[in-house]
């Protein structure tokens, strides 16, 4: 029964993806422009914005990503509302492979997203790992959240003394359709508490980051971005974009490229992971 539901859902998502592909350019765009006199950005960055699609149905995730790009050194702009990246939000539900590895899930979604957008695309996949449950619910947290809510997630750990959890964000960037993806992973360890409602979304109300005294739901976006799993992953991606901006800009302008030739994949930039216990 469960397998039938999964197969039916994936077929519906695939049909939706095909139906939307012809009209994707009409979807709403969230534009941010800018430059950085201190980061690795060309002096005329205002005119060299990188147009990148972000596939997400969560407006709050898009807002957090935009704020980080606008404020972080490698991609920041002249104002808090601007960056060198022009983000086009595509509110599309992409099919997800049934996999416990968030990197595999994110990679597959990024490649599908790039084909849908017909250009550079970034996606993310989030995992919430309860230590007492051996890492579950992991990448299935979205469905656990939808079915149980934050209160139900909190009650799952009632029988366990250990309330430790690790939030993981895997950001996957596909430079162009059919290209290999670049992965960036951020992780934040914390504690699961009884829900505290606020301005957050999803399970923000039950997760308190290590070293903090309040959950994500009661933090400002700026506070959350400093310690969140998403903030860590996006800053890694921003560093990579800063180093590779010129190559990506020239490709965007129509210059032919061969695979990943010309892109930097330094170990100091590519996939700098936060430690995951």
N, C-alpha and C positions, 0 to 999 in steps of 0.2 A: 504493500500500500504506500509506504513512504517513498519507495523508488519510483512508483507511478506518479506521485505528486511532483517529485524532482524533475522527472522527464517532461511532464506536462508544462511545468513552469519554465523550463529551459526552452521548449518549443515556442511558447508564447513570447518569451524575451527575444528569441531569434527573429520571429516574425515582426516584432516591434522594431528591432534594429534595422531590418530590411525596409520597413515602411518609412522609417525616419531618414534613411540615408539620402533620399532625393531632396529633402527639405531642410537639411541640417544647417545650411547657411542662414536660414531665417530665424534660427533660435536666438534668444536674447544674449547680448554681449555685455560683459562687465569690463570696462576699459580702464586701464591704469597706465600712465606713462611717466617717464622720468629719466634721470641720470644720476651718477654718483661721482663726485670729484675725488673721493678717497678710495673707492673700490676699483675692481678690474673692469671698467666700463668705458667705452669710447666717449670722447668729449661731445659728440653729437648724438648721444644715446636717445634723446627725445625723438629724433627722427629714425632711430634704429631699434624700435620696439620689436621684441620677438613675439610673434602671434602664436599663442599656444592654447589649445583647447583643454579644459579641465572637465572631465566627465564626472558629474556628481548630481544627485538629486537633493543634496543637503546645502541650503543656502548659507548656513552658519560655517560649514567647512570651507566653502569658497571665500567667505569673508575673512576667516582666520588665515588662509593661505595668502590672500591678497595683502593683508596687513603685514605679514612676515616679510614678503618680498619687497614691500615698500619701505620697510624700516631697516632691513638687514644690509650690512655693508656691501656685499657683492652685487646686489640688485636694487638697492634703495634709490629713491628719486629725490628731487629737490623739496618735496613736501611729504608729509606722512601718508598722503593719499595716492602717491605716485611711485611707480617702479619702472624698470626697463622692460617689463614683461606685460604684454597685452593679453589678459586672460579672457578667453571666450568660454563661458560656462554652458556646457551641454547637459541638460537635465534628461538623461537617458539611462534606463536601467539595462546595463549590459549583462549578457549571460555569464554565469560564473561556473567554472569547473568545480567539481566536488573534490576538494583537496584540503589537507590539513596544513599544507605549506603556504603561508601567506605570500611568499615571493612568487611561487608558481601562479597563484591566483592573480596577483597584481600584474605580472608579466603578460598573461593571456589577455587581461582586460585592456592593458595599454595598447597592445597590438590591434585589438578589435576597435578601440577608440580612435586610433590613428587612421585606420581604414575608413571609419565612419566620418571623421572630420576631414579626411583627405589632406592631412598635414600633421604637424607635431601635436602630441597629446600626452597629458599626464593624468594618472589615476592614482588612487590610494586604496589600500586594503587594511582594515584595522582588526586587531586581535586583542582579546582580553583573557589573560591566562591566570586562573586561580591555582595557586601552588598546592592547596589541599586536594584539588581534583586532578593533579598531574598535568596541568596546563589547559584543561578544558574550562570554559567553552571554546577558547581559542578563536579561530577565524569564523566560527559559527555564532559569535556573539550577537550579530545583527538579528538573527532569527530567535535567539534566546530572549533578547530585549523586546522584540515585537510580541512574543508569546507570553512572557512572564512579567515584563516591565521591570523597573529598577528595584521595586520592593521584592519581587519574586527572585531576582538575582541575589539580593542581599540575604534572603531567607535560605537560599541553597547552602550557604556557609554556616547556618545556625548550628549545625551539629559538629562543626570543626572549630578548634581553637585558633588555628592559623588562618588569618584573614588577609594574608599577603596576596597581591595580584600584580601582574606586569602588563601594562598597556603597550602595545606595539603598533607602530604605523609603518607600513611598507609603501613607499612612494615609487611608482614606476613611470619613467619617461621614455616615450618612443619618439625619436627625432623625425621620423617620416614613415609613411605606410610601408609595412613589411620589413621594417628595420628591427634589429635586436634592441631590446630595451635596456635602460640603465636603471639600476635599483638603488634606493637610499632607505635605510631603516633607522628609525628612532624608537627608543624604549624608555619607559618610565616606570619605576617600581613604586608601589603604594599600598594602601590598606583599603579594604572594603568596609564601609560603614552604613548605618541606617540612612535611607534617602534624606537629603536636605535639598528641598526644591529651590530653584533659582533661575538664572538666565541661561543655563547650559542646555545641552541636548543629549539624547541617548542615556548612557550610564554615567554622565558627568556628576550626577547627584550622589553617587555612592563611592566615588573614587577620590581618595586623598593622597596626593603625591608625597613621596618620602621627603621629610624635612619641612613639610607644610602642615598647617593645623586646620585647613578647611578644604572641602571638595572643589573640583573644577566648577561646579554649578554656582558657587558663590564668589568666584573670582571674576575680575574684569578680563576682557579678552587679552589685554596686554599681559596680565599676570599669568593667565593660562598658557599663552604662547611661550613664555620663558621656560616653563618646566614640562610642557606636554610632550608626548610622544610625537605628535604631528609637528610641533614646532621644531623639534630636533631633526626630523626627516626633511622638512622643507628648507631649513638652513643649509643642510648638506647639498640639496639640489640647487639652491641659490649659488653656492660656491662653484658648483660645476657649470652652471649657466654663465657665471661671471667669466670663467676661464675660457669657455667655448663660445662666447657671444658672437665674435666676428665670423667664425666658421658657420654658425647657425644662421646669422644674418645674411651671409652671402648665398647660402642655400635657399633661404626664404626669398631672396631676390631673383632666383631662377638659375643660379649657377649649378651645373651638373656635379654630382658628387658620387664617389665610388665607396659604397658601404660606409664604414665609420672613418674612412681616411680623412685626416685633418682634425679629428676630435681628440681631445686629451682624455686619457683614462688613467691619470696618475693615481697611485694608491692613496695619496693624500687627499684626493678629491672623490674618487669613485667609491661608492658604497662604504662610507666611513660609519660603521655601526656603533651604536651605543651598546654597552655590554648588557646581555640578557641573562639573568641568573637561571 
